[in-house]
Amino acid sequence: MMEENKRVLLGMSGGTDSSVAAMRLLEAGYEVTGVTFRFYELNESTEYLEDARNLAERLGIRHITYDAREVFNKQILEYFVHEYLAGHTPVPCTLCNNRLKWPLLAEIADEMGIFYIATGHYVQKVKLEDTYYITHAVDPDKDQSFFLWGLKQDILSRILLPMGGITKVEARAWAAERGFQKVATKKDSIGVCFCPMDYRNFLKNWLVSNGQILVGNSWPWSAMVKRGRFVDEKGNFIAWHEGYPFYTIGQRRGLGVHLNRPVFVKEINTEKNEVVLSSLSALEKTEMWLKDWNIVNRERILGHSDIIVKIRYRKQENHCTVTITSDNKLHVQLHEPLTAIAPGQAAAFYKDGLLLGGGIIIESR
Ligand SMILES: Nc1ncnc2c1ncn2[C@@H]1O[C@H](COP(=O)(O)OP(=O)(O)OP(=O)(O)O)[C@@H](O)[C@H]1O
C-alpha cells in the first residue's frame, strides 16, 4: 500500500467543477496532476480536451490525456444498448463512476506514485470509526452522491472532494474572482454525456451502425426493434408503439397516446414486443430485489427500519428495511409504496446523511 503524500490525481473534464476543483486543491497545498479521459466525443468535439489542457497550463500543473474510448464503448455503451434491448432502464453514469472513472483514476495514480485521487463531484466524505462514507454535498441542488454507492474503502480512503463543501454559485464566483472567466461561465452539463437530450435517437443511430455486431446475425436487432402494441393491463390494444426499447417503466410523456386519462408504462414484454400502459397507482410496489450491490457498513444498514432509499437522482426519498436473501440479493422492503421502479435502475441507501450503499434493481413487487 502506497504511503499518503500530498500529491493528487484529478479527473479534469474541462468543465467548471473539475476546473475549480484543480484550483482549490492547489490552494490547499496539493501537487496536482490532471488527467482527462477520452470517453465519448459528442459530435466528435474535442474542445473539452483543449480546455482542460489550457487550464492545466495556466495553473502550471501537469496534465495527461488517457484514451478510454474503447473500454467506454464496451463497458458503458454496449451495456446501455443491451439493457434497453432487455426491456430494462440502464444507469450509465452510475456504472461509469463506480466501474470506470474512479478505478481508472486509482490505477493511473498508482502507476504515478500518487496517493490521492479527486474529481469535481459535489459530494463530501467523512470517516467514522475507521470507515469512510460519502455524504451529501452542501449544495442540495448539485448533490451527486446517488451515483457513488459502488465505491469501496480502497477508493474511498484516498479520494479528495474539493467541491462538496461549496455551492455551484460559489464555485463560479471562485473562478471569476481569480480571473478564470471561461471556467466561471461554462454551461452546466445536462443528462448522460453521450445522449444529453434523448436516448431514443442515440439508440437508433447506435443500432444502425453497431447492431449487427451486438446482437449477432442470427437475430438482427431490426427483428427486436420494430412497431408493436401498446396494451392495457388486460391485454387490450390501445395504440401502436415504435418498439419496446424506446420506452421506460414509469414513462408518461412522449408515448404518442392520447386518452382522456393519464397513462404510464407499467410493463415491457420483450418477447411479445408489447408495452403495457396503466394508471399511476397500478405501478405502486412495496418490495424490490437488487443485484451487484455494495454495502459500506453492514451494521449500519441491515435490518434497520429507518433507512432511506432513492431510486432516481432527483426523485423523492422513501423509507425501507434492507436484508440479504439466501441467494445473496438485497431485499428492500419499502415502508410506503413506490411507483416507477424499473429493472436495471439503481437504488441508493442513506441514513443520517451517510451513503450506505446501493445496488441494481432486478425485480419488484
Ligand atoms: N472526461 C473526463 N476526464 C476526467 N475526469 C472526468 C471526465 N468527465 C468527468 N470527470 C470527472 O468526474 C466529475 C463528475 O463528472 P460529471 O460529468 O458528472 O460532472 P460535471 O458537473 O459536469 O463536472 P464538470 O463541471 O467538472 O464537467 C468531474 O467533475 C470530473 O472531475
The ligand as an SDF file (V2000), in Angstrom:
LIG
                    3D

 31 33  0  0  0  0  0  0  0  0999 V2000
  -13.6530   13.0870  -19.4210 N   0  0  0  0  0  0  0  0  0  0  0  0
  -13.2810   13.1830  -18.1430 C   0  0  0  0  0  0  0  0  0  0  0  0
  -11.9840   13.0860  -17.7840 N   0  0  0  0  0  0  0  0  0  0  0  0
  -11.5900   13.1780  -16.4950 C   0  0  0  0  0  0  0  0  0  0  0  0
  -12.4410   13.3780  -15.4880 N   0  0  0  0  0  0  0  0  0  0  0  0
  -13.7420   13.4900  -15.7690 C   0  0  0  0  0  0  0  0  0  0  0  0
  -14.2410   13.4010  -17.0970 C   0  0  0  0  0  0  0  0  0  0  0  0
  -15.5800   13.5520  -17.0680 N   0  0  0  0  0  0  0  0  0  0  0  0
  -15.8980   13.7320  -15.7710 C   0  0  0  0  0  0  0  0  0  0  0  0
  -14.8020   13.7020  -14.9860 N   0  0  0  0  0  0  0  0  0  0  0  0
  -14.7170   13.8910  -13.5190 C   0  0  0  0  0  0  0  0  0  0  0  0
  -15.9150   13.4710  -12.9010 O   0  0  0  0  0  0  0  0  0  0  0  0
  -16.5490   14.5810  -12.2550 C   0  0  0  0  0  0  0  0  0  0  0  0
  -18.0460   14.4570  -12.3790 C   0  0  0  0  0  0  0  0  0  0  0  0
  -18.3670   14.4560  -13.7370 O   0  0  0  0  0  0  0  0  0  0  0  0
  -19.7970   14.8900  -14.2560 P   0  0  0  0  0  0  0  0  0  0  0  0
  -19.7500   14.8640  -15.7350 O   0  0  0  0  0  0  0  0  0  0  0  0
  -20.7880   14.0960  -13.5470 O   0  0  0  0  0  0  0  0  0  0  0  0
  -19.9470   16.3260  -13.6210 O   0  0  0  0  0  0  0  0  0  0  0  0
  -19.9550   17.8220  -14.0650 P   0  0  0  0  0  0  0  0  0  0  0  0
  -20.7440   18.5190  -13.0210 O   0  0  0  0  0  0  0  0  0  0  0  0
  -20.3460   18.0070  -15.4780 O   0  0  0  0  0  0  0  0  0  0  0  0
  -18.4090   18.2320  -13.8440 O   0  0  0  0  0  0  0  0  0  0  0  0
  -17.5150   19.2590  -14.6280 P   0  0  0  0  0  0  0  0  0  0  0  0
  -18.1550   20.6380  -14.4300 O   0  0  0  0  0  0  0  0  0  0  0  0
  -16.1640   19.1680  -13.9870 O   0  0  0  0  0  0  0  0  0  0  0  0
  -17.5340   18.8210  -16.0670 O   0  0  0  0  0  0  0  0  0  0  0  0
  -15.9600   15.8180  -12.9100 C   0  0  0  0  0  0  0  0  0  0  0  0
  -16.0090   16.9390  -12.0580 O   0  0  0  0  0  0  0  0  0  0  0  0
  -14.5510   15.3670  -13.2080 C   0  0  0  0  0  0  0  0  0  0  0  0
  -13.7180   15.5060  -12.0740 O   0  0  0  0  0  0  0  0  0  0  0  0
  1  2  1  0
  2  3  1  0
  2  7  2  0
  3  4  2  0
  4  5  1  0
  5  6  2  0
  6  7  1  0
  6 10  1  0
  7  8  1  0
  8  9  2  0
  9 10  1  0
 10 11  1  0
 11 12  1  0
 11 30  1  0
 12 13  1  0
 13 14  1  0
 13 28  1  0
 14 15  1  0
 15 16  1  0
 16 17  2  0
 16 18  1  0
 16 19  1  0
 19 20  1  0
 20 21  2  0
 20 22  1  0
 20 23  1  0
 23 24  1  0
 24 25  2  0
 24 26  1  0
 24 27  1  0
 28 29  1  0
 28 30  1  0
 30 31  1  0
M  END
$$$$
